[in-house]
């Protein structure tokens, strides 16, 4: 089952889509509300949908064309939606990062990126119930940084690059007792400043404090182990760059369970009612192929079993003059 949020004349709606079609979920205005109902009733999301009842049929292709699709998750208070992620989690993901940082390391030694990747290969898939190697982790921002399908991805005026990162993101809601609940996974563009990161790996945190985009659908249930998609960039309507990407546990050096443990082991991230969007990483970047994006480029990410693509035009914010001032109180 796939869950979506959209604008309608009646207000916001939640849509549940499966082989039987796409229908409005009666009496629900957000996926978070539906998930809270499921947790409180001890139900699965599919059961919560059936309890609420299915209403009118929705033409998702038409809704997408009309620009009515919203990000599939949000929070009434954006400060209670946390964007975070992990890197060097995919087989092959270390190659591009290692190239980026090799100049800063002696040729006879592994970069920290390669060491971290190999440690993940060795210990990132522990036996069920065991704790494995912790991954790289980064913070991206709160709900104010989340961009819905079709909306522009803003590149700050001070940024040196705005590059796509096609991947999967886990969508979570923390229950009343502090237990994290995975609502599902979504297509994502994690969007980073790779030029800043390449200059100095210690600037990774700066490179990640950017907006991120989610595709319109949350895929519920057990995630597929092998996800195969395509990432492309269009410029002036023509394909500038295109490449396949792989995700899912079969193509990763960590299990989702291990990545989830090392995020939610912090009490800070188990605050009841909070929403988490956690990006699982990628091995495919146009930046690694020498592409320099520019304003107006359109990022496109698609992958089965998601039925709708994620498209995001790149916009550039005006650069500010001078330093940001702080007043002394």
HELIX and SHEET records of a PDB file:
HELIX    1   1 UNK A   31  UNK A   41  1                                  11    
HELIX    2   2 UNK A   45  UNK A   52  1                                   8    
HELIX    3   3 UNK A   60  UNK A   65  1                                   6    
HELIX    4   4 UNK A   78  UNK A   80  5                                   3    
HELIX    5   5 UNK A   93  UNK A  102  1                                  10    
HELIX    6   6 UNK A  112  UNK A  123  1                                  12    
HELIX    7   7 UNK A  143  UNK A  145  5                                   3    
HELIX    8   8 UNK A  194  UNK A  199  1                                   6    
HELIX    9   9 UNK A  201  UNK A  203  5                                   3    
HELIX   10  10 UNK A  204  UNK A  208  1                                   5    
HELIX   11  11 UNK A  249  UNK A  251  5                                   3    
HELIX   12  12 UNK A  256  UNK A  264  1                                   9    
HELIX   13  13 UNK A  267  UNK A  269  5                                   3    
HELIX   14  14 UNK A  287  UNK A  289  5                                   3    
SHEET    1   A 6 UNK A  54  UNK A  57  0                                        
SHEET    2   A 6 UNK A  21  UNK A  25 -1                                        
SHEET    3   A 6 UNK A  11  UNK A  18 -1                                        
SHEET    4   A 6 UNK A   2  UNK A   8 -1                                        
SHEET    5   A 6 UNK A 212  UNK A 219 -1                                        
SHEET    6   A 6 UNK A 146  UNK A 147  1                                        
SHEET    1   B10 UNK A  54  UNK A  57  0                                        
SHEET    2   B10 UNK A  21  UNK A  25 -1                                        
SHEET    3   B10 UNK A  11  UNK A  18 -1                                        
SHEET    4   B10 UNK A   2  UNK A   8 -1                                        
SHEET    5   B10 UNK A 212  UNK A 219 -1                                        
SHEET    6   B10 UNK A 180  UNK A 189 -1                                        
SHEET    7   B10 UNK A 166  UNK A 174 -1                                        
SHEET    8   B10 UNK A 275  UNK A 279 -1                                        
SHEET    9   B10 UNK A  81  UNK A  85  1                                        
SHEET   10   B10 UNK A 138  UNK A 142 -1                                        
SHEET    1   C 5 UNK A 153  UNK A 155  0                                        
SHEET    2   C 5 UNK A 310  UNK A 316  1                                        
SHEET    3   C 5 UNK A 298  UNK A 303 -1                                        
SHEET    4   C 5 UNK A 227  UNK A 235 -1                                        
SHEET    5   C 5 UNK A 238  UNK A 247 -1                                        
END                                                                             
